[in-house]
Amino acid sequence: MFKNLTALYVEDESQISNIVVSILESLFKKLFFSTNGEDALEIFKQNTDCIDLVITDINMPKMDGIKMCRYIRQFNKSVPIIITTAHNDKNFLHNAIELGVSKFVTKPMDMKLLIDNIKQSLEPIILKQKLDDERTLYEKERIKSAKFTTTGQLAAGITHEINTPLTYIKANFELIYYDVEEIKQSNIKDNILNYLSKIDDGLSRIENIVSSMKEISQATTIDKKTSNIYSSIITSAILAFNKIKHISQVYINGELFSLDMDKNKYKFMANIQLQRLEQVWIIIINNAMDELLKIPQFEKRRLNIDIYEENKNIIVTFKDNAGGIDKKVMPYLFEPFKGTKESSGMGIGLSIAKKIIEDQNEAKIEAFNDKNGAVFKISLKTY
């Protein structure tokens, strides 16, 4: 459940700790355990960078839990702390609250309640890790895609530059070969024909290399695979979260977007270049966020993303309420560098998005205005 996280558990009563330790060890990647506050504090000092949660009793030998927590806060102001206690004294509660204790679990302990409190205390950390993981994966795939595109462009340029002189050389080589055939038989003629045969082999090898480079430059597919379009939308929204959270509410199939949305709640399967398509979603989401900034009040801004099937196609629509696309811009919306918008959405971004969509199987993208906002509609063939 918390296999990437580490906890520190402090309890001096062996009858309690034996049970709790066995449960926590099955939940966490690593569990530190101590029977007193003094030793536990030393463990925390030595492992402060890796301990994600502290669970502690209050009445313990050497150093009580409150004093230990007070020292811990000197090293780490934010680590979640759960106190297990039979106390209900007001002074105790006041001191615990001042120390930023996350949760209280009273003894005798309800293990289900303890686990629920652990989940709630660790939720921000888990969501942050999830966001970081998604970003790392996306960045790797983006770099991979960029390298692929750059290689293709380079190959196209080299192919173009080599093709013309290669054609010229081959044509002249054939003329020389025919002229040599007219020479009377001699050792010199045999030597020349032998040299020409080797040159012909070399030219053929160059031609094969150029042909291979041409194939690379014309390749428009990073491997396609069957993927869930709904899941890809959630991933893209997570990657754009830092921008979304400050600008607008986003609804995906009618549900308010959050970092912990279930990516597999809906299944819309298509054979696609997953990471490239996620790049399209991010471009459109960022474009919408930039436009929604025109609306002064946060609560009045809205982006609706809907995914549904229609005539064996998966339809994805992005609809904002930012007033729509300028009629002057609409005719060349997907052309690079011709937009009037200073931010990325109307520049080269939508041109890239259109190219990626066209590289999918029988896919298309269109944009239009509907009532008080812009709509981007993408159609993809179902798997």
Summary of the structure (lengths in Angstrom):
residues: 383
radius of gyration: 32.3
end to end distance: 32.9
largest distance: 117.4
contacts: 1152
relative contact order: 0.07
helix: 53%
strand: 20%
